Amino acid sequence: MEIGGVVVAKLDCGQTVVLTPGQGNLPALPWGLTVVRVSDNAAVLATHVVRLPQWLVARRGFQPALAYAEPAGTFAPCAS
């Protein structure tokens, strides 16, 4: 995950991270958020974040998206 072109988190399948404006190296909102797939360095989501909380929802076969509510249901296992 990049904010303003700066890598702020790297996640593997099943990992979570909480990003809080103003903590660590994170700027205040709004953010220019880009989610980059590590395997090929392709941007899979580029958006502006103007309010929180939001959840990144990434499901196999669908484009990743941000949601204002925590996704319901159980998470699929990671591929081995």
C-alpha positions in Angstrom: 0.0 0.0 0.0 1.3 3.4 -0.9 0.1 6.8 0.3 1.3 9.7 -1.7 3.8 7.5 -3.5 5.4 6.3 -0.3 5.1 2.6 0.7 3.3 2.5 4.1 2.5 -1.3 4.4 3.2 -4.6 2.7 0.7 -7.3 3.4 0.6 -11.0 2.6 -2.7 -12.9 2.3 -4.5 -13.1 5.7 -2.6 -10.2 7.2 -4.2 -7.0 8.4 -2.9 -3.5 9.2 -4.5 -0.3 10.7 -3.4 2.9 9.1 -4.0 6.0 11.3 -3.5 9.6 9.9 -0.7 11.4 11.7 0.9 8.3 13.3 4.3 7.2 12.2 5.1 8.4 8.7 1.4 8.8 7.7 0.1 12.2 6.6 -3.2 13.7 7.6 -6.2 13.0 5.3 -6.9 13.2 2.4 -4.7 10.4 1.1 -3.9 9.4 -2.4 -4.0 5.6 -1.8 -2.6 3.1 -4.2 -2.6 -0.7 -3.7 0.1 -2.4 -5.6 0.3 -6.1 -6.3 3.8 -7.3 -5.3 4.1 -10.1 -7.9 4.1 -7.7 -10.9 4.1 -4.2 -9.4 0.8 -3.5 -10.9 -1.5 -0.9 -9.3 -4.8 -2.7 -8.5 -6.5 0.2 -6.8 -5.9 3.9 -6.9 -8.2 6.2 -5.0 -8.5 9.2 -2.7 -9.3 8.6 0.9 -11.1 11.5 2.6 -12.7 9.8 5.6 -12.2 6.8 7.8 -12.8 4.1 8.8 -12.6 2.1 5.6 -11.7 -1.5 4.8 -9.9 -2.7 1.8 -11.9 -5.6 0.3 -10.0 -7.9 -2.0 -11.7 -11.0 -3.2 -10.5 -13.5 -5.8 -12.0 -12.6 -9.2 -13.1 -9.1 -8.2 -11.3 -5.7 -8.3 -10.2 -4.6 -4.8 -12.3 -1.8 -3.4 -12.7 0.3 -0.3 -15.8 -0.2 1.9 -17.2 2.0 4.7 -18.4 -1.0 6.7 -16.4 -4.1 7.8 -17.1 -7.0 5.4 -19.5 -9.6 6.7 -19.0 -13.3 6.6 -15.9 -15.5 6.8 -12.7 -15.0 5.0 -11.6 -17.5 2.4 -8.3 -19.4 3.2 -5.2 -18.2 1.5 -3.8 -20.2 -1.4 -0.9 -22.4 -0.5 
